[in-house]
Amino acid sequence: MAASLVCGIETNADAIGWLISLGDMLTVPTQVIGQVRDVISYGRSIKTLAAPFTMV
């Protein structure tokens, strides 16, 4: 897994950053992924998205 991450990052070395998540996290809504991307993109603290953990 590390080799593929390194390859992807090296291929896109000029990117501002990378958002890496686990492939088996299918229950994470795409809206949440977009929110994380936006927070990172605009330089805000990731704590902006923090919420209490609740078991579903």
C-alpha positions as CSV (number, residue, x, y, z in Angstrom):
1,M,0.0,0.0,0.0
2,A,2.8,2.4,0.8
3,A,4.3,1.9,-2.6
4,S,1.1,2.9,-4.4
5,L,0.8,6.0,-2.2
6,V,4.3,7.1,-2.9
7,C,3.8,6.5,-6.6
8,G,0.6,8.6,-6.6
9,I,2.2,11.4,-4.6
10,E,5.4,11.5,-6.7
11,T,3.3,11.6,-9.9
12,N,1.4,14.6,-8.5
13,A,4.2,16.2,-6.6
14,D,3.1,19.7,-7.7
15,A,-0.3,19.3,-6.0
16,I,-1.2,21.5,-3.0
17,G,-2.0,18.4,-1.0
18,W,-3.6,15.0,-1.0
19,L,-6.7,13.6,0.7
20,I,-6.1,9.9,1.5
21,S,-8.7,7.7,3.0
22,L,-9.2,4.0,3.4
23,G,-11.0,2.2,0.6
24,D,-13.1,0.1,3.0
25,M,-14.8,3.2,4.5
26,L,-17.8,3.0,2.2
27,T,-20.2,4.4,4.8
28,V,-18.5,7.8,4.8
29,P,-20.9,10.0,2.8
30,T,-19.4,11.8,-0.2
31,Q,-20.6,15.0,1.4
32,V,-18.3,14.5,4.3
33,I,-15.4,13.8,2.1
34,G,-16.2,17.1,0.2
35,Q,-16.4,19.0,3.5
36,V,-12.9,17.7,4.6
37,R,-11.5,18.7,1.2
38,D,-13.0,22.1,1.5
39,V,-11.7,22.7,5.0
40,I,-8.2,21.6,4.0
41,S,-8.4,23.7,0.8
42,Y,-9.3,26.9,2.6
43,G,-6.7,26.4,5.3
44,R,-9.2,26.1,8.1
45,S,-8.7,23.8,11.1
46,I,-10.0,20.3,10.7
47,K,-11.6,20.9,14.1
48,T,-14.2,22.8,12.2
49,L,-15.7,19.5,11.3
50,A,-15.4,17.9,14.7
51,A,-18.5,16.4,16.2
52,P,-19.2,14.0,19.0
53,F,-18.9,10.4,18.1
54,T,-22.1,8.4,18.0
55,M,-22.4,4.8,17.2
56,V,-25.0,4.1,14.5
